[in-house]
Amino acid sequence: MTRTNQSFGIRYNTLKRYKLIMELYKSHKTEDIPDTVILRKYILPVYPISRTTFHTILCTPVNKEIAELEQIKDQQLRMSF
């Protein structure tokens, strides 16, 4: 399956947003604070997302996928020259 530049951009921006949400989550996460409280108090005022999306973000290997996208993009740039 070939990806267009637009689909690369959409996925890349989504992953960057996921990374920002993960950083916000990690900065407030302690053992005694549940994830739902972190979502409600700290993440929802900045990023209005659902709990399902929040759990999807927590399960996504963001750095790995960003690296894969950049590698594929580099390969496509080398092939076009």
Contact map, one row per residue, 1 for C-alpha under 8 A:
111000000000000000000000000000000000000000000000000000000000000000000000000000000
111100000000000000000000000000000000000000000000000000000000000000000000000000000
111110110000000000000000000000000000000000000000000000000000000000000000000000000
011111110000000000000000000000000000000000000000000000000000000000000000000000000
001111111000000000000000000000000000000000000000000000000000000000000000000000000
000111111100000000000000000000000000000000000000000000000000000000000000000000000
001111111110000000000000000000000000000000000000000000000000000000000000000000000
001111111111000000000000000000000000000000000000000000000000000000001000000000000
000011111111100000000000000000000000000000000000000000000000000000000000000000000
000001111111110000000000000000000000000000000000000000000000000000000000000000000
000000111111111000000000000000000000000000000000000000000000000000000000000000000
000000011111111100000000000000000000000000000000000000000000000001001000000000000
000000001111111110000000000000000000000000000000000000000000000000000000000000000
000000000111111111000000000000000000000000000000000000000000000000000000000000000
000000000011111111100000000000000000000000000000000000000000010011000000000000000
000000000001111111110000000000000000000000000000000000000000010000000000000000000
000000000000111111111000000000000000000000000000000000000000000000000000000000000
000000000000011111111100000000000000000000000000000000001000010000000000000000000
000000000000001111111110000000000000000000000000000000000000011000000000000000000
000000000000000111111111000000000000000000000000000000000000000000000000000000000
000000000000000011111111100000000000000000100010000000001000000000000000000000000
000000000000000001111111110000000000000000000000000000001100000000000000000000000
000000000000000000111111111000000000000000000000000000000000000000000000000000000
000000000000000000011111111100000000000001100000000000000000000000000000000000000
000000000000000000001111111110000000011001100000000000000000000000000000000000000
000000000000000000000111111110000000000000000000000000000000000000000000000000000
000000000000000000000011111110000000000000000000000000000000000000000000000000000
000000000000000000000001111111000000010001000000000000000000000000000000000000000
000000000000000000000000111111101110010000000000000000000000000000000000000000000
000000000000000000000000000111111000000000000000000000000000000000000000000000000
000000000000000000000000000011111100000000000000000000000000000000000000000000000
000000000000000000000000000001111100000000000000000000000000000000000000000000000
000000000000000000000000000011111110110000000000000000000000000000000000000000000
000000000000000000000000000010111111110000000000000000000000000000000000000000000
000000000000000000000000000010001111111000000000000000000000000000000000000000000
000000000000000000000000000000000111111100000000001000000000000000000000000000000
000000000000000000000000000000001111111111000000000000000000000000000000000000000
000000000000000000000000100110001111111111100000000000000000000000000000000000000
000000000000000000000000100000000011111111110000001001000000000000000000000000000
000000000000000000000000000000000001111111111000000000000000000000000000000000000
000000000000000000000000000000000000111111111000000000000000000000000000000000000
000000000000000000000001100100000000111111111100000000000000000000000000000000000
000000000000000000001001100000000000011111111111000000000000000000000000000000000
000000000000000000000000000000000000001111111111100000000000000000000000000000000
000000000000000000000000000000000000000111111111000000000000000000000000000000000
000000000000000000000000000000000000000001111111000000000000000000000000000000000
000000000000000000001000000000000000000000111111100000000000000000000000000000000
000000000000000000000000000000000000000000111111110000000000000000000000000000000
000000000000000000000000000000000000000000010011111011000000000000000000000000000
000000000000000000000000000000000000000000000001111111000000000000000000000000000
000000000000000000000000000000000001001000000000111111100000000000000000000000000
000000000000000000000000000000000000000000000000011111110000000000000000000000000
000000000000000000000000000000000000000000000000111111111000000000000000000000000
000000000000000000000000000000000000001000000000111111111100000000000000000000000
000000000000000000000000000000000000000000000000001111111110000000000000000000000
000000000000000000000000000000000000000000000000000111111111000000000000000000000
000000000000000001001100000000000000000000000000000011111111000000000000000000000
000000000000000000000100000000000000000000000000000001111111000000000000000000000
000000000000000000000000000000000000000000000000000000111111100000000000000000000
000000000000000000000000000000000000000000000000000000011111110000000000000000000
000000000000000000000000000000000000000000000000000000000011111110000000000000000
000000000000001101100000000000000000000000000000000000000001111111000000000000000
000000000000000000100000000000000000000000000000000000000000111111100000000000000
000000000000000000000000000000000000000000000000000000000000111111110000000000000
000000000000001000000000000000000000000000000000000000000000111111111000000000000
000000000001001000000000000000000000000000000000000000000000011111111100000000000
000000000000000000000000000000000000000000000000000000000000001111111110000000000
000000000000000000000000000000000000000000000000000000000000000111111111000000000
000000010001000000000000000000000000000000000000000000000000000011111111100000000
000000000000000000000000000000000000000000000000000000000000000001111111110000000
000000000000000000000000000000000000000000000000000000000000000000111111111000000
000000000000000000000000000000000000000000000000000000000000000000011111111100000
000000000000000000000000000000000000000000000000000000000000000000001111111110000
000000000000000000000000000000000000000000000000000000000000000000000111111111000
000000000000000000000000000000000000000000000000000000000000000000000011111111100
000000000000000000000000000000000000000000000000000000000000000000000001111111110
000000000000000000000000000000000000000000000000000000000000000000000000111111111
000000000000000000000000000000000000000000000000000000000000000000000000011111111
000000000000000000000000000000000000000000000000000000000000000000000000001111111
000000000000000000000000000000000000000000000000000000000000000000000000000111111
000000000000000000000000000000000000000000000000000000000000000000000000000011111
